[in-house]
Amino acid sequence: HTAYRRQRQMCIRDRYKKEGKFFSLLSQFDDNYIAAIVLDVNDDFVVLQEFFEFRKLTKSILPISSIESLRRNANDKYYQTILEGEGILKKVKDNYTMDISTWKSISRALKISRITIMIDCEKSKDEFFGIGEVKNVNKDSVEIRYFDAQGILDETNTRFPYDIITKLSFDSQYANVFSKYTSCLLYTSDAAD
């Protein structure tokens, strides 16, 4: 698997990052292709700007080892033409400095930036997801202050072991807007009625 992973990493770096090409990838944990451009890549991780319906969706970080296949077909080339024509690719900025060598270093950088992140954990038998701000970076896990679909913050931090994280996303419209309203909400039993 090491040679195959190295081949994927080199393909991502040489074909897609250096040339700024739009492409699609399939992760072993997703049923659909992810449409993206590469913002950063190393031997273990890739940082993507994902797109959906001609809009920036989110920045995401995936382990290279989770990538099943890469694609740049006629559809992807045409999509890039549209994104360029609409000036959307010019708006994509690499506006962060991040050490992407490990989940720990990634988590540390995101904690410093104080932005809301989304964590997918699909390696465990009970797949789960978390959204919130990074509060603690530990040797073997990251802790976030999770909030639910009603914007209610958990009383304690939620722990995510690095070895089950399959994707980490940030700088999405969903997370950025939603997180602004978490501290403003007051939950009472009357409000639920």
Backbone torsions as a table, in degrees:
resi	resn	phi	psi	omega
1	HIS	NA	-24.6	-178.0
2	THR	-64.1	-43.1	179.7
3	ALA	-65.3	-40.4	179.1
4	TYR	-66.1	-42.8	178.3
5	ARG	-63.0	-41.2	179.3
6	ARG	-63.5	-39.8	178.5
7	GLN	-63.7	-43.0	178.0
8	ARG	-63.3	-44.0	-179.1
9	GLN	-60.8	-44.4	-179.8
10	MET	-66.4	-39.4	178.2
11	CYS	-62.8	-45.6	178.9
12	ILE	-62.0	-46.1	-177.8
13	ARG	-67.6	-50.2	-172.3
14	ASP	-78.5	-43.5	-174.7
15	ARG	-84.4	-39.5	-170.5
16	TYR	-104.3	-41.2	-177.9
17	LYS	-75.4	-52.4	-176.6
18	LYS	-60.5	-38.1	-176.2
19	GLU	-94.2	-2.9	178.3
20	GLY	62.4	33.9	-176.0
21	LYS	-86.1	141.2	173.1
22	PHE	-78.1	138.6	-179.8
23	PHE	-153.7	179.5	177.2
24	SER	-128.2	146.2	177.2
25	LEU	-134.2	154.1	177.7
26	LEU	-116.8	122.0	176.5
27	SER	-92.2	151.5	178.3
28	GLN	-65.0	-11.9	-178.4
29	PHE	-105.3	0.5	179.6
30	ASP	-118.4	147.1	176.8
31	ASP	-87.8	-19.9	-176.9
32	ASN	-118.6	154.4	175.7
33	TYR	-67.1	146.9	174.9
34	ILE	-99.9	122.0	178.4
35	ALA	-89.6	126.0	-170.6
36	ALA	-161.4	169.9	162.4
37	ILE	-122.5	155.4	-177.9
38	VAL	-88.0	129.4	174.5
39	LEU	-97.8	-35.0	-179.3
40	ASP	-158.9	154.7	178.9
41	VAL	-156.7	145.2	170.8
42	ASN	-138.8	-164.2	-177.4
43	ASP	-66.0	-25.4	-173.2
44	ASP	-114.5	-26.2	-173.6
45	PHE	-134.1	155.4	171.9
46	VAL	-128.9	136.9	175.9
47	VAL	-106.4	124.8	-175.4
48	LEU	-118.4	150.8	162.5
49	GLN	-102.7	111.3	-179.1
50	GLU	-86.7	151.5	178.6
51	PHE	-128.7	151.9	173.6
52	PHE	-150.0	126.0	179.0
53	GLU	50.7	49.0	175.8
54	PHE	63.2	26.9	176.0
55	ARG	-130.0	148.0	170.7
56	LYS	-65.1	130.9	-178.4
57	LEU	-99.8	-62.5	-177.7
58	THR	-162.6	160.4	166.7
59	LYS	-92.6	139.6	-179.1
60	SER	-140.7	153.8	178.8
61	ILE	-122.9	127.2	179.0
62	LEU	-128.1	147.7	171.2
63	PRO	-69.3	137.6	176.4
64	ILE	-55.7	-36.7	-177.2
65	SER	-63.7	-18.3	-179.0
66	SER	-88.6	-6.1	-176.8
67	ILE	-82.2	121.0	179.9
68	GLU	-85.0	-44.2	-178.4
69	SER	-155.3	157.0	177.6
70	LEU	-120.4	147.9	-178.3
71	ARG	-146.4	139.7	168.7
72	ARG	-142.3	88.3	-177.8
73	ASN	-104.0	-171.2	-178.6
74	ALA	-60.1	-37.0	178.4
75	ASN	-63.2	-44.6	179.4
76	ASP	-63.9	-40.0	178.9
77	LYS	-64.2	-41.2	179.1
78	TYR	-67.2	-40.6	177.0
79	TYR	-58.8	-43.0	179.2
80	GLN	-63.0	-40.0	178.0
81	THR	-58.8	-43.4	178.9
82	ILE	-65.9	-45.4	179.4
83	LEU	-59.9	-40.2	177.8
84	GLU	-68.1	-43.9	179.7
85	GLY	-61.0	-34.0	179.1
86	GLU	-86.3	-2.8	-179.5
87	GLY	73.7	14.9	-175.9
88	ILE	-73.7	-38.5	-179.3
89	LEU	-66.9	-30.4	177.9
90	LYS	-66.3	-25.2	-178.7
91	LYS	-82.7	-10.7	179.7
92	VAL	-77.9	120.7	-177.5
93	LYS	-120.8	144.5	173.5
94	ASP	-88.6	64.4	-168.6
95	ASN	-90.8	39.3	177.2
96	TYR	-148.1	154.0	172.7
97	THR	-118.7	121.8	-172.7
98	MET	-146.1	133.7	171.6
99	ASP	-82.3	112.4	-177.0
100	ILE	-104.2	31.1	-178.0
101	SER	-76.0	-29.2	-180.0
102	THR	-147.3	164.0	173.9
103	TRP	-60.7	-33.1	179.8
104	LYS	-64.7	-46.8	-179.7
105	SER	-67.0	-35.7	177.0
106	ILE	-64.2	-47.4	-179.9
107	SER	-61.4	-40.6	179.2
108	ARG	-61.5	-44.1	179.8
109	ALA	-64.3	-40.2	-179.9
110	LEU	-71.4	-29.8	175.5
111	LYS	-65.5	-43.9	179.8
112	ILE	-62.0	-38.4	-177.8
113	SER	-75.5	-16.5	176.3
114	ARG	58.1	39.3	177.1
115	ILE	-105.8	158.4	178.4
116	THR	-77.2	134.1	179.1
117	ILE	-119.7	162.6	173.0
118	MET	-123.3	132.5	-178.5
119	ILE	-118.0	127.5	173.1
120	ASP	-104.6	132.2	177.3
121	CYS	-125.9	97.2	-175.1
122	GLU	-114.7	8.4	177.7
123	LYS	-85.5	-24.3	-178.2
124	SER	-81.7	160.7	-179.7
125	LYS	-64.0	-30.6	174.7
126	ASP	-103.2	91.8	180.0
127	GLU	-61.2	139.1	177.3
128	PHE	-148.1	167.4	-171.5
129	PHE	-136.3	147.1	176.2
130	GLY	-138.4	149.4	176.5
131	ILE	-137.8	133.3	179.4
132	GLY	162.5	-175.4	179.6
133	GLU	-93.2	141.4	178.2
134	VAL	-67.5	126.9	-179.7
135	LYS	-110.5	-37.0	179.8
136	ASN	-139.5	139.8	174.6
137	VAL	-116.6	115.7	-176.5
138	ASN	-108.9	175.3	-179.6
139	LYS	-59.6	-41.1	-174.7
140	ASP	-121.9	8.2	-177.6
141	SER	-160.3	166.1	173.5
142	VAL	-122.3	144.4	178.4
143	GLU	-117.5	133.8	176.7
144	ILE	-121.8	157.6	172.6
145	ARG	-90.2	93.8	-173.9
146	TYR	-70.3	142.6	169.7
147	PHE	-128.6	146.5	-174.7
148	ASP	-89.8	-174.8	-175.7
149	ALA	-67.3	-8.5	174.6
150	GLN	-105.0	8.2	178.1
151	GLY	79.2	14.2	-177.9
152	ILE	-88.7	123.1	179.4
153	LEU	-76.0	137.5	172.4
154	ASP	-64.9	151.9	179.2
155	GLU	-72.0	-29.2	179.0
156	THR	-122.7	162.4	178.9
157	ASN	-71.0	151.7	175.8
158	THR	-103.6	131.9	-175.5
159	ARG	-98.0	133.6	177.1
160	PHE	-123.9	107.6	176.6
161	PRO	-63.3	138.0	-178.3
162	TYR	-58.2	-35.5	-173.3
163	ASP	-71.5	-6.3	175.7
164	ILE	-115.5	1.3	177.8
165	ILE	-75.1	129.4	179.6
166	THR	-110.8	-19.8	179.5
167	LYS	-162.8	141.4	176.4
168	LEU	-128.2	127.4	-177.7
169	SER	-121.9	151.4	178.8
170	PHE	-156.9	168.0	179.3
171	ASP	59.8	44.9	175.4
172	SER	-106.5	149.7	177.6
173	GLN	-57.0	-44.4	-178.9
174	TYR	-56.0	-55.3	-176.9
175	ALA	-68.2	-40.9	-177.5
176	ASN	-64.3	-43.7	-179.9
177	VAL	-73.0	-47.9	-177.1
178	PHE	-57.5	-43.4	-175.5
179	SER	-65.9	-23.6	178.2
180	LYS	-66.1	-21.8	-174.4
181	TYR	-104.6	1.0	-178.4
182	THR	-69.9	-42.0	-177.6
183	SER	-76.1	-15.9	-177.6
184	CYS	-86.6	-18.8	-174.3
185	LEU	-82.4	135.0	173.2
186	LEU	-113.4	124.7	-177.3
187	TYR	-106.0	123.9	173.5
188	THR	-131.9	163.5	178.7
189	SER	-64.6	-28.7	178.0
190	ASP	-67.9	-35.6	-178.5
191	ALA	-67.0	-26.0	-178.8
192	ALA	-75.9	-19.7	-177.0
193	ASP	-81.2	NA	NA
